[in-house]
Amino acid sequence: MITIEKAGIKDIKIVQDLARKVWPIAYGKILSADQLTFMLDKFYSSESLEEQMIVLNHRFIIAIENSIPVGFASYGQHANDHKVFHLNKLYVDTEMQGKNIGKKLLDHLTLEIKNEGSTSLQLNVNRFNNAVAFYKKQGFTILREDDIDIGNGYFMNDYVMGKEL
């Protein structure tokens, strides 16, 4: 049985371990090895995750099956509109994909933010990521394309997707 738990500073290593396991498979054919390493270091260092949790107020949740972390998500209020939340991260252990864990994480956070008065959820996803199909199946539509300079000569080539709640 899958349970969803709130995560905090004490869970940073769990988030890091899952990201380091999932990212090479999710992005190995999309990004160069150097860009993948750069992005993991940039977004998943302990300092970065602490900043996301404490300064940026991103909420993290972890999916647990039989006491083993199998996925995580993070989300927070959109900077310009408090009725809009942004899904920052949603990753499931590749060995556990196809078991509706991503959907359970998404449903959990959607219910939470809807109860807080949110009217929509947005996210960024790499335009070449298989997750685009997952998000479409969950009712998200493509709002626009966005190319984000993340430094070191690298860009994130994303779709911004959204869903009304």
Solvent accessible surface area in square Angstrom, and as a share of the most:
residue,aa,sasa,rsa
1,M,184,0.82
2,I,25,0.13
3,T,61,0.35
4,I,38,0.20
5,E,91,0.41
6,K,157,0.67
7,A,19,0.15
8,G,24,0.23
9,I,80,0.40
10,K,170,0.72
11,D,16,0.08
12,I,13,0.07
13,K,136,0.58
14,I,52,0.27
15,V,0,0.00
16,Q,18,0.08
17,D,69,0.36
18,L,12,0.06
19,A,0,0.00
20,R,112,0.41
21,K,86,0.37
22,V,2,0.01
23,W,10,0.03
24,P,62,0.39
25,I,116,0.59
26,A,32,0.25
27,Y,20,0.08
28,G,43,0.41
29,K,204,0.86
30,I,50,0.26
31,L,25,0.12
32,S,64,0.41
33,A,83,0.64
34,D,103,0.54
35,Q,18,0.08
36,L,17,0.08
37,T,77,0.45
38,F,53,0.22
39,M,12,0.05
40,L,17,0.08
41,D,82,0.43
42,K,87,0.37
43,F,48,0.20
44,Y,2,0.01
45,S,31,0.20
46,S,47,0.30
47,E,127,0.57
48,S,21,0.14
49,L,0,0.00
50,E,72,0.32
51,E,89,0.40
52,Q,13,0.06
53,M,25,0.11
54,I,108,0.55
55,V,101,0.58
56,L,93,0.46
57,N,105,0.54
58,H,38,0.17
59,R,78,0.29
60,F,5,0.02
61,I,1,0.00
62,I,6,0.03
63,A,0,0.00
64,I,26,0.13
65,E,38,0.17
66,N,116,0.60
67,S,103,0.66
68,I,108,0.55
69,P,37,0.23
70,V,5,0.03
71,G,0,0.00
72,F,0,0.00
73,A,0,0.00
74,S,0,0.00
75,Y,2,0.01
76,G,4,0.04
77,Q,91,0.40
78,H,53,0.23
79,A,94,0.73
80,N,134,0.68
81,D,62,0.32
82,H,125,0.56
83,K,109,0.46
84,V,18,0.10
85,F,2,0.01
86,H,40,0.18
87,L,5,0.02
88,N,52,0.27
89,K,22,0.09
90,L,23,0.11
91,Y,34,0.13
92,V,13,0.07
93,D,12,0.06
94,T,35,0.20
95,E,131,0.59
96,M,26,0.12
97,Q,99,0.44
98,G,84,0.80
99,K,108,0.46
100,N,94,0.48
101,I,2,0.01
102,G,10,0.09
103,K,79,0.33
104,K,88,0.37
105,L,0,0.00
106,L,4,0.02
107,D,69,0.36
108,H,69,0.31
109,L,0,0.00
110,T,23,0.13
111,L,112,0.56
112,E,39,0.17
113,I,0,0.00
114,K,107,0.45
115,N,114,0.59
116,E,95,0.43
117,G,33,0.32
118,S,7,0.04
119,T,67,0.39
120,S,9,0.05
121,L,0,0.00
122,Q,36,0.16
123,L,2,0.01
124,N,47,0.24
125,V,9,0.05
126,N,16,0.08
127,R,49,0.18
128,F,145,0.60
129,N,19,0.10
130,N,141,0.72
131,A,28,0.22
132,V,18,0.10
133,A,69,0.54
134,F,57,0.24
135,Y,14,0.05
136,K,107,0.45
137,K,169,0.71
138,Q,26,0.11
139,G,43,0.42
140,F,4,0.02
141,T,82,0.48
142,I,67,0.34
143,L,87,0.43
144,R,128,0.47
145,E,107,0.48
146,D,46,0.24
147,D,81,0.42
148,I,55,0.28
149,D,92,0.48
150,I,13,0.07
151,G,30,0.29
152,N,111,0.57
153,G,68,0.65
154,Y,44,0.17
155,F,95,0.40
156,M,41,0.18
157,N,50,0.26
158,D,7,0.04
159,Y,44,0.17
160,V,3,0.02
161,M,0,0.00
162,G,7,0.07
163,K,59,0.25
164,E,137,0.61
165,L,51,0.25
